[in-house]
Amino acid sequence: MNKAFLYKLLWQLMSKQSNLWVKVLAGKYKVSLRLLHSIESKESDSKLWKELCRLWLDFYNNIKWKIGNGSKIRMWKDNWVLENGSILQVEPGIAGNENINAFAKDFVNNQGDWDMSKINGLVSEDTSARIEKMVPPKAFLGPDQALWSPEKEGFFSVASAYKVVKKLEEPKENNHWSAIWSCKIQQRQRFLLWRLSHNRLPTRSRVASWSATSPLCSWCNNNRETNMHAIRDCPCVARVWKAFLNPKDRAWFFNLPTNEWIRWNLSRKKEFCNTPWPNLFAVACDSFWQWRNNKERDQALNVPSEGHRFILQVAKTNAQVFFSREPAISRQKAGNMVWTKPDGDWIKLNTDGVVCRVNGKAGCGGILRNSKGEWIQESDSKGALSQVSDSLQDDTNHNPILPNIKELLKRDWVVKVEFSPRLCNGCADMLAKSSLDFRNRLCILSSPPSSLVPLIGLDASRPGPFESGG
């Protein structure tokens, strides 16, 4: 059976425990869904269950846990604090410890902090320091959350499972394939470079392998017309390329292998006459191939004497199309996206979150304002909003903070939860970014920071939903 789809069933066994088929399977084979760390099969069990049990260990090695209340995470046997597996896998010397099956919650003292006296001496100083930096289990965080470790966000997918089973590595971002398909050039030019990468252009050298056609280049009549000869190395073509190249770059340009040559040119950040080099490069390749095909139909044709001027003009036109369209759209959207005041006696809370990509540090910020737009002490995270708004089962593998949000929403007050795009959530966004500089976990501001005052004033000056704009 397909292992990736079996992994999907195992994932649902852990995270979709309210599903009927999961309950039936757990009841039939006497599996404890509350503490699901291993499953076993007997000779008389079904083939499907035997396959699931056989794959369980490989599957579970890709599970990483996020601390909640610490009632599911096994302190030493589960992957939750180290990057390369469980503590037991990294430090097998603790296998004989009497607390080898203990849970994370068992290592918290009466003050709610890690009880380091139970940890120090059993593991290395580095592991001990890592544990101490982690937030200890808290009851209000809810159940521990299982994450799919091969994915950065922890979400499981069959595609990701397939890559794990086949031991496929993620493609490097800097390869020539991603450079071809992500570059802002015409689709025809992408396809030409793709065929060039595969060495599949119908050049004379290639056609001559199954016909009586001469393999010599129709421009120079001296060399075999290979893919790179037709696009770069022919003297008639090279003369045009040299009109665009800095003399110090020519040796590098004319000696790179095909795929590296394509990647290098499409990744360059330089410009020629205010035209991005990748656009100029793609237009030049496309023009040389078109001229070559025209030459095949009419041998009297030659490379245009002012070919470099033609290429530059076409490249400028293409660049204007690609790079002038997006700012116009964004300006139009930005003009319509502004913060709006709440109605009447309502109080509006805007929130936002932020993560630093350099050190992984995360923070959030929020601001309360009345119907006048004044500071009293809007979320643009659409994914988080959908999780809060959707119904939440008690045994679902959810983020530990969601039950707390649900509990707040159930209190005796009227709450409306709405999505706010970042363009009209500037105050909360600025507070969230400022939170990365705070050492304390919680900081309540009695007055707005001076840098935020102008933005609050700008939002307050805009008319509310029932006010006249003029």
Buried (B, 14 or more C-beta within 10 A) or exposed (E): EEBBEBBBBBBBBBBBBEBEEBEEBBEEBEBEBEEBBEBEBEEEBEEEBBBBBEBBEEBBBBBBBBBBBBBBBBBBBBBBBBEEEBBBEBBEEBEEBEEEEBBBBBBBEEEEEBBEEBBEEBBEEEBBEBBEEEEBBBEEBBBBBBBBBBBEEBEBBEEBBBBBBEEEEEEEEEEBBBBBEEBBBBEEBBEBBBBBBEEEBEBBBBBBEEEEBBBBBBBBEEBBBBBBBBBBBBEBBBEBBBBBBEEEEEEEBBEBEBBEBBBBBBBBEEEBEEBBBBBBBBBBBBBBBEBBEEBEEEEEBEBEEEBBEBBBEBBBEBBEEBEEEEEEEEEEEEEEEEBBBBEEEEEBBBBBBBEEEEEEEEBBBBBEBBBEBBBEEBBBBEEBBEBBEEEEEEBBBBBBBBBEBBEEEEEEEEEEEEBBEEBBBBBBBBBBBBBBEEEEEEEEEEEBEEEBEEBBEBBBEBEBEEEEEE
